[in-house]
């Protein structure tokens, strides 16, 4: 019967140890078992390489790991309990998130509770138990950083998504930390582990490209969440790299090396098609719908302003009462001054959002002049959902907010002197800044540029409504 050489046995030993067989004496038993099987195949006339390839093929890629897992499950009570905990928490958490999504869509009660419980189960029960099971099965110090970084990124991502859906504070920060931990810890650790695996050498460039594409996608999602620039570019580059370079190349290398398509490959294909592509397309679709809703409301306010402005101007120009004309013109001049202050405020908000920190942008085509005054071209704004401009300029006690409040107070005092007290009281509320600019907590509430502009458009329409009422009252008083 043929016998194996020392180099043959050493090759089998390296292959077994590469499967991270860490349980006491199990590695030696598996090596001995494989050697015996190879020698039996060689007795039939096969060479060592052919015999070993046949034995490995009959075992499958994961069989040695499965033998270790079965052994640990039989003899290690802690491992058995931890694995049961991992499975139960994974099933329960996933079911809760699934039902929470259904309940959210249908607007049924209980969605928030299920989302919270499911997220906490996955983040604080499943993830730690999975990390413990992996460590028990491998005891690989080389992959410890990979496991910990994956655990931290996944845990933070789950909690961040739950916080975002539930509108909890710090959601954006948690998702940002999750994304950054994935970019700078998990993805590099995973790439390093793949590159060190001898069997993955032909796919080295594919893995590097895949890591780069994944980092771009994560950066794109982070920029989308935080309303930072370059989100679309990162998502486009990352998705294109994965779908049009990495995936076809990986598929070709896999088919070239394997006669049969493995379940692992099928899951990769299904995962990319079912999850990644629809999520990206849905995100782009929702973003367009989201922006369109804001634009529609803003355009309606601009149309209303245009109508009120022309109506007030027409009334004043057609007034024939010589005693009322000077008062109406003075009123109109004061109204124009106040609206000019608001227009300047809008311009400063846009310049701040469109520029970089400390360097406001020079406005070119974002605002156009019309007969009724400047009009914001919403679709030409590059960063309509940035929050920095409102937090810097319109929060309580900020310089621009105080300037706006002073101008409104001055105008309100003027109107109150022109109208009887009981008449002014009806429209005086329209000149209070708190009606349009509610108290905002800068640490928890983030107000975007487009929202701030909408608030100011409402304010301008409120001022024109007050002016229209004042014009009517002044005309009536002078006609009596």
MORAMO-V221142 format. One record per residue. RES is the residue in three letters. PHI is phi in degrees with one decimal (999 if undefined). PSI is psi in radians with two decimals (* if undefined). NEAR is the number of other ideal C-beta (glycine too) atoms within 12 Angstrom. Layout:
BEGIN
res=<RES RES>
phi=<PHI PHI>
psi=<PSI PSI>
near=<NEAR NEAR>
END
This chain:
BEGIN
res=<UNK UNK UNK UNK UNK UNK UNK UNK UNK UNK UNK UNK UNK UNK UNK UNK UNK UNK UNK UNK UNK UNK UNK UNK UNK UNK UNK UNK UNK UNK UNK UNK UNK UNK UNK UNK UNK UNK UNK UNK UNK UNK UNK UNK UNK UNK UNK UNK UNK UNK UNK UNK UNK UNK UNK UNK UNK UNK UNK UNK UNK UNK UNK UNK UNK UNK UNK UNK UNK UNK UNK UNK UNK UNK UNK UNK UNK UNK UNK UNK UNK UNK UNK UNK UNK UNK UNK UNK UNK UNK UNK UNK UNK UNK UNK UNK UNK UNK UNK UNK UNK UNK UNK UNK UNK UNK UNK UNK UNK UNK UNK UNK UNK UNK UNK UNK UNK UNK UNK UNK UNK UNK UNK UNK UNK UNK UNK UNK UNK UNK UNK UNK UNK UNK UNK UNK UNK UNK UNK UNK UNK UNK UNK UNK UNK UNK UNK UNK UNK UNK UNK UNK UNK UNK UNK UNK UNK UNK UNK UNK UNK UNK UNK UNK UNK UNK UNK UNK UNK UNK UNK UNK UNK UNK UNK UNK UNK UNK UNK UNK UNK UNK UNK UNK UNK UNK UNK UNK UNK UNK UNK UNK UNK UNK UNK UNK UNK UNK UNK UNK UNK UNK UNK UNK UNK UNK UNK UNK UNK UNK UNK UNK UNK UNK UNK UNK UNK UNK UNK UNK UNK UNK UNK UNK UNK UNK UNK UNK UNK UNK UNK UNK UNK UNK UNK UNK UNK UNK UNK UNK UNK UNK UNK UNK UNK UNK UNK UNK UNK UNK UNK UNK UNK UNK UNK UNK UNK UNK UNK UNK UNK UNK UNK UNK UNK UNK UNK UNK UNK UNK UNK UNK UNK UNK UNK UNK UNK UNK UNK UNK UNK UNK UNK UNK UNK UNK UNK UNK UNK UNK UNK UNK UNK UNK UNK UNK UNK UNK UNK UNK UNK UNK UNK UNK UNK UNK UNK UNK UNK UNK UNK UNK UNK UNK UNK UNK UNK UNK UNK UNK UNK UNK UNK UNK UNK UNK UNK UNK UNK UNK UNK UNK UNK UNK UNK UNK UNK UNK UNK UNK UNK UNK UNK UNK UNK UNK UNK UNK UNK UNK UNK UNK UNK UNK UNK UNK UNK UNK UNK UNK UNK UNK UNK UNK UNK UNK UNK UNK UNK UNK UNK UNK UNK UNK UNK UNK UNK UNK UNK UNK UNK UNK UNK UNK UNK UNK UNK UNK UNK UNK UNK UNK UNK UNK UNK UNK UNK UNK UNK UNK UNK UNK UNK UNK UNK UNK UNK UNK UNK UNK UNK UNK UNK UNK UNK UNK UNK UNK UNK UNK UNK UNK UNK UNK UNK UNK UNK UNK UNK UNK UNK UNK UNK UNK UNK UNK UNK UNK UNK UNK UNK UNK UNK UNK UNK UNK UNK UNK UNK UNK UNK UNK UNK UNK UNK UNK UNK UNK UNK UNK UNK UNK UNK UNK UNK UNK UNK UNK UNK UNK UNK UNK UNK UNK UNK UNK UNK UNK UNK UNK>
phi=<999 -62.0 -117.6 -79.4 -82.5 -61.7 -67.7 -65.2 -64.4 -63.6 -63.6 -63.7 -61.9 -63.3 -65.1 -67.1 -68.2 -68.4 -82.4 59.9 -79.4 -114.6 -70.3 -54.7 68.4 -68.7 -60.8 -63.5 -66.8 -68.0 -62.4 -63.9 -64.4 -65.3 -61.4 -63.2 -63.7 -65.3 -62.7 -64.6 -69.1 -67.1 -64.9 -84.8 105.1 -82.3 -76.2 -58.9 -64.0 -68.6 -66.6 -67.6 -63.1 -67.0 -65.4 -63.4 -64.6 -71.3 -78.1 90.7 -67.2 -108.3 -61.1 -64.5 -63.5 -65.1 -63.1 -63.7 -62.1 -65.1 -65.7 -60.3 -62.9 -80.7 -110.0 -108.3 -66.0 -63.0 -63.4 -63.2 -65.9 -67.7 -69.4 -63.2 -60.5 -60.8 -66.7 -65.2 -65.9 -64.9 -66.2 -64.6 -63.5 -65.6 -62.2 -63.1 -66.3 -63.0 -67.4 -61.7 -62.9 -62.2 -64.8 -64.2 -62.8 -86.1 59.7 -90.3 -73.9 97.8 -62.7 -63.1 -64.6 -65.5 -62.1 -65.1 -64.2 -62.2 -65.3 -69.8 -62.1 -68.1 -75.8 -110.9 -119.9 -64.6 -61.7 -63.5 -67.3 -64.2 -62.9 -64.4 -63.5 -61.0 -66.0 -61.2 -80.3 -116.6 48.9 -94.8 -65.4 -67.0 -102.1 -61.0 -63.7 -61.4 -64.8 -66.5 -64.7 -63.8 -62.3 -64.8 -62.6 -66.3 -61.7 -65.2 -65.4 -61.9 -65.7 -63.7 -64.1 -60.7 -65.3 -66.3 -66.2 -86.9 59.8 -84.2 -67.5 71.1 -60.9 -61.0 -65.4 -62.1 -65.2 -65.3 -64.4 -60.9 -64.3 -66.7 -66.7 -67.4 -69.8 -97.9 -124.7 -66.0 -61.6 -61.0 -65.7 -64.7 -62.7 -60.9 -63.5 -67.4 -71.0 -76.9 -73.8 -61.5 -70.0 -96.9 -57.5 -63.2 -103.0 -57.7 -65.6 -61.8 -65.1 -65.0 -63.5 -62.2 -64.1 -63.8 -64.6 -65.1 -63.0 -63.5 -64.7 -64.3 -62.2 -63.1 -65.4 -62.5 -65.5 -63.5 -62.8 -89.5 58.7 -93.7 -70.1 75.0 -59.4 -63.7 -64.8 -61.7 -64.7 -66.7 -64.0 -63.0 -65.2 -62.6 -62.7 -70.8 -79.0 -106.0 -124.5 -66.0 -62.7 -62.1 -65.9 -61.7 -63.3 -64.1 -63.9 -67.9 -66.7 -69.4 -89.3 -116.1 -76.2 -112.6 -76.0 -79.9 -63.4 -59.8 -66.1 -62.0 -65.1 -62.9 -62.7 -62.5 -62.2 -68.1 -73.2 -76.2 -106.2 -68.8 -63.9 -61.8 -62.8 -66.0 -66.0 -64.2 -61.3 -65.8 -65.3 -64.1 -63.2 -65.2 -64.6 -61.8 -65.7 -60.3 -62.6 -64.6 -62.9 -60.9 -63.4 -67.4 -64.1 -64.0 -66.1 -66.0 -65.0 -64.8 -61.6 -59.5 -64.8 -64.6 -61.7 -65.3 -63.6 -65.2 -63.6 -64.2 -62.0 -67.0 -67.4 -97.8 -72.2 -105.5 -80.8 -62.0 -76.0 -88.3 -57.4 -59.8 -65.4 -66.8 -66.6 -62.8 -60.7 -65.8 -64.4 -66.4 -63.5 -62.3 -62.1 -65.3 -65.9 -62.9 -60.5 -67.6 -60.8 -64.4 -63.0 -60.8 -62.6 -69.0 -61.7 -65.4 -60.6 -66.8 -71.3 -80.4 -93.2 -111.8 -52.1 84.8 -140.6 -58.5 -75.7 -87.6 -77.7 -114.5 -109.7 -74.2 -131.2 -120.0 -87.3 -129.2 -63.8 -98.0 118.4 -66.7 -123.4 -78.8 -89.4 -59.0 -73.6 -100.5 -78.5 -81.2 -132.2 -68.1 -112.3 -73.7 -108.1 -64.9 -66.1 -65.2 -65.2 -81.8 -115.7 -115.3 -74.1 -57.5 72.8 -75.9 -60.3 -68.9 -64.4 -64.5 -63.4 -67.4 -62.7 -63.9 -65.4 -65.6 -64.3 -63.3 -66.9 -62.6 -62.8 -63.3 -63.5 -62.4 -80.4 -94.3 -118.0 -60.2 -57.3 -68.3 -75.5 -66.0 -59.6 -65.1 -113.7 -61.5 -62.7 -66.7 -106.7 -95.6 -61.8 -65.7 -67.2 -102.3 -117.4 -66.6 -64.5 -120.0 -88.4 -63.3 -83.3 -121.5 -107.6 -109.5 -104.2 -79.0 -59.0 -63.1 -68.5 -61.9 -64.5 -64.1 -59.6 -70.9 -65.3 -60.8 -62.9 -63.8 -68.1 -63.8 -66.1 -65.2 -64.0 -64.5 -63.8 -60.2 -65.1 -64.4 -60.4 -64.1 -65.3 -65.6 -64.8 -64.0 -61.9 -75.4 -83.9 -77.6>
psi=<2.30 2.56 2.61 2.56 2.95 -0.64 -0.61 -0.79 -0.67 -0.66 -0.76 -0.71 -0.76 -0.69 -0.70 -0.76 -0.47 -0.32 0.08 0.80 1.90 -0.18 2.44 2.23 -0.19 -0.66 -0.79 -0.68 -0.69 -0.69 -0.77 -0.72 -0.75 -0.70 -0.75 -0.76 -0.71 -0.75 -0.64 -0.70 -0.64 -0.48 -0.39 0.08 0.03 2.67 2.91 -0.79 -0.74 -0.69 -0.74 -0.68 -0.67 -0.73 -0.76 -0.68 -0.63 -0.51 -0.64 2.86 -0.60 0.07 -0.69 -0.72 -0.67 -0.65 -0.74 -0.76 -0.72 -0.67 -0.83 -0.71 -0.54 -0.61 -0.33 1.88 -0.72 -0.74 -0.73 -0.79 -0.68 -0.66 -0.65 -0.74 -0.75 -0.81 -0.79 -0.78 -0.63 -0.81 -0.83 -0.79 -0.75 -0.74 -0.74 -0.73 -0.66 -0.83 -0.62 -0.73 -0.75 -0.81 -0.62 -0.78 -0.71 -0.05 0.67 2.72 2.68 -0.13 -0.77 -0.70 -0.81 -0.68 -0.77 -0.85 -0.77 -0.74 -0.75 -0.58 -0.83 -0.71 -0.71 -0.06 -0.96 -0.89 -0.83 -0.69 -0.67 -0.71 -0.73 -0.73 -0.75 -0.73 -0.70 -0.67 -0.42 -0.69 0.65 1.86 -0.49 -0.53 0.06 -0.75 -0.66 -0.80 -0.78 -0.75 -0.68 -0.73 -0.82 -0.82 -0.78 -0.76 -0.82 -0.65 -0.76 -0.83 -0.68 -0.73 -0.78 -0.75 -0.65 -0.79 -0.64 -0.01 0.71 2.74 2.73 0.15 -0.81 -0.71 -0.75 -0.79 -0.62 -0.77 -0.69 -0.79 -0.78 -0.64 -0.61 -0.73 -0.79 -0.14 -1.09 -0.92 -0.81 -0.68 -0.73 -0.75 -0.75 -0.75 -0.70 -0.69 -0.50 -0.32 2.13 -0.60 -0.28 0.12 -0.74 -0.37 0.30 -0.88 -0.63 -0.77 -0.66 -0.79 -0.71 -0.72 -0.72 -0.74 -0.71 -0.71 -0.71 -0.72 -0.75 -0.74 -0.70 -0.77 -0.68 -0.78 -0.62 -0.81 -0.75 -0.01 0.74 2.81 2.93 0.11 -0.86 -0.68 -0.82 -0.78 -0.70 -0.83 -0.80 -0.81 -0.76 -0.70 -0.78 -0.80 -0.63 -0.12 -1.04 -0.89 -0.86 -0.69 -0.79 -0.71 -0.73 -0.79 -0.65 -0.79 -0.55 -0.59 -0.49 2.42 -0.63 2.51 2.16 2.82 -0.59 -0.75 -0.71 -0.74 -0.64 -0.80 -0.85 -0.72 -0.72 -0.73 -0.81 -0.54 -1.04 -0.88 -0.87 -0.64 -0.75 -0.77 -0.73 -0.69 -0.78 -0.70 -0.81 -0.65 -0.73 -0.76 -0.69 -0.84 -0.71 -0.66 -0.76 -0.76 -0.72 -0.81 -0.70 -0.74 -0.61 -0.71 -0.67 -0.68 -0.71 -0.70 -0.78 -0.76 -0.84 -0.70 -0.85 -0.67 -0.79 -0.73 -0.70 -0.73 -0.78 -0.75 -0.46 0.10 2.27 -0.07 1.88 -0.52 -0.46 -0.46 -0.85 -0.70 -0.74 -0.67 -0.70 -0.74 -0.76 -0.66 -0.74 -0.66 -0.76 -0.70 -0.76 -0.77 -0.57 -0.69 -0.74 -0.71 -0.72 -0.65 -0.77 -0.74 -0.70 -0.64 -0.79 -0.77 -0.69 -0.75 -0.61 -0.33 -2.82 2.81 2.17 -0.07 1.50 2.60 2.70 2.09 2.29 -1.33 0.19 -0.44 2.29 2.56 2.36 -3.12 -0.51 0.11 -3.10 2.44 2.26 2.23 1.58 -0.70 -0.12 0.07 2.31 -0.58 1.13 -0.27 0.35 2.61 -0.15 -0.64 -0.78 -0.78 -0.52 -0.56 -0.54 0.05 2.87 2.37 0.12 2.73 -0.80 -0.63 -0.74 -0.69 -0.72 -0.73 -0.71 -0.74 -0.71 -0.70 -0.72 -0.76 -0.72 -0.73 -0.67 -0.83 -0.70 -0.46 -0.32 -0.36 2.65 2.61 -0.75 -0.54 -0.71 -0.58 -0.52 -0.63 -0.01 -0.54 -0.49 -0.22 0.23 2.15 -0.50 -0.35 -0.62 -0.53 1.46 2.84 2.23 2.33 1.89 -0.33 -0.41 -0.51 2.14 2.03 2.16 2.93 -0.82 -0.61 -0.75 -0.72 -0.66 -0.70 -0.74 -0.59 -0.71 -0.69 -0.76 -0.69 -0.61 -0.67 -0.75 -0.61 -0.74 -0.70 -0.75 -0.76 -0.72 -0.68 -0.78 -0.77 -0.74 -0.69 -0.73 -0.78 -0.74 -0.36 -0.23 *>
near=<12 19 15 30 15 11 12 24 23 15 24 36 22 19 29 33 23 24 33 29 34 28 29 14 14 29 28 18 19 30 27 19 22 36 32 22 27 36 25 22 27 26 16 16 11 19 16 26 18 16 28 29 21 20 31 26 17 16 24 17 21 19 22 32 27 19 25 33 28 20 25 31 23 15 17 23 13 17 28 21 18 27 27 19 26 28 20 19 29 25 19 23 35 22 19 31 30 19 23 31 22 17 21 22 12 12 10 15 11 18 25 24 19 29 32 26 26 37 39 26 32 37 34 25 29 34 32 25 30 29 30 26 32 29 25 30 34 27 23 23 13 16 26 19 22 29 32 24 29 28 33 30 35 31 33 34 33 34 32 35 30 38 30 28 25 25 15 21 17 21 27 29 23 31 31 29 26 37 38 28 29 34 31 21 28 33 32 25 29 28 29 22 26 27 22 19 21 15 20 24 15 19 26 22 20 28 30 25 28 33 32 26 34 33 31 32 38 34 33 35 37 34 32 32 31 30 31 27 24 21 31 25 18 29 34 23 24 36 31 24 28 35 27 18 23 31 27 20 25 33 24 17 23 24 16 12 19 18 10 14 16 18 14 17 22 17 14 22 23 15 17 28 18 13 16 26 22 15 21 28 17 15 25 22 14 16 25 16 14 21 24 18 19 28 26 18 22 35 23 19 31 33 19 23 37 24 19 30 30 20 22 34 26 16 28 31 15 15 26 14 20 12 15 28 21 17 27 34 21 23 37 32 18 29 41 26 21 38 35 21 31 42 33 24 41 43 32 33 47 39 30 32 40 30 24 16 14 9 10 21 27 13 27 14 18 29 28 18 14 17 11 24 28 28 28 40 24 33 18 18 34 27 32 35 33 35 30 31 39 39 29 27 37 42 28 22 15 25 16 32 33 20 22 40 29 17 30 38 21 20 41 32 18 29 37 23 18 31 30 18 13 11 20 25 17 20 30 28 18 30 38 21 36 20 23 31 34 19 17 25 13 20 12 18 19 29 32 30 42 37 32 45 47 32 34 44 39 28 38 42 32 35 45 39 30 40 42 33 31 41 38 26 29 35 27 17 19 20 14 10>
END
